[in-house]
């Protein structure tokens, strides 16, 4: 529908949406968690969120941290990790799966840019153009279909004769059931059931969101991202400085409000996805994934039928597999 690559074309003709490559930060995590679902984890799989130093066989160490040093210091679900954008959970998932899994999954979704199979990839240390990154998100928003993004749909002459019409090619590259589960999980970013030791990342604009959307934010010291979609619209926002000037905390609110204010004004219907016949929903505690009668902290977790019994102690399995 639209693309904007700068503030004023008279001041700069550089199109940041197409030509600029920026760190995507935590907005890469939905790609990681789709890979996790495809490889045996479920939306209620838990990892321990606490300050962690990862040690590797090369004697190198990696010590990521959560924003504002906020940790659950207990096991949290994948849905909660997505709601808070928990970095420890993301890196544990990335190493648990194997670092090449996220690279291969992102490439399958349509990303063409360079992705290195390193521990920090789970936190979006790669640099991508918005257009390239949008290919992957379009695949998620389309229920698993990879589509060719283009700017020209049709060309006609002055008499209305069609000279060119884009061939809308699409290829099913993801599992539709896992894609649906991920999209449901991404509503946790503005779900009050996840208010606990931390607050979901998009809670500040929850009252303005006009319907049900899958949403994820991302940030580095120099980049802020906001991505949200449903079955008929995807919008991606980036803000930052060309000279890589450090951003302030308040700068993260700009991308969120640009997104929601624009989405509110679109003259389109907001439709959610039809639940696949092999997917079921189970009400559980949003943070721990345990059975609960407390409706304030209850969330519906979605599973491919039968996989609800896969909610094992992922942390235990992880420790058996990896030393850190």
Order of alpha helices (4+ residues) and beta strands (2+ residues): beta-alpha-beta-beta-beta-beta-alpha-alpha-alpha-beta-alpha-beta-beta-beta-beta-alpha-beta-beta-beta-alpha-beta-beta-alpha
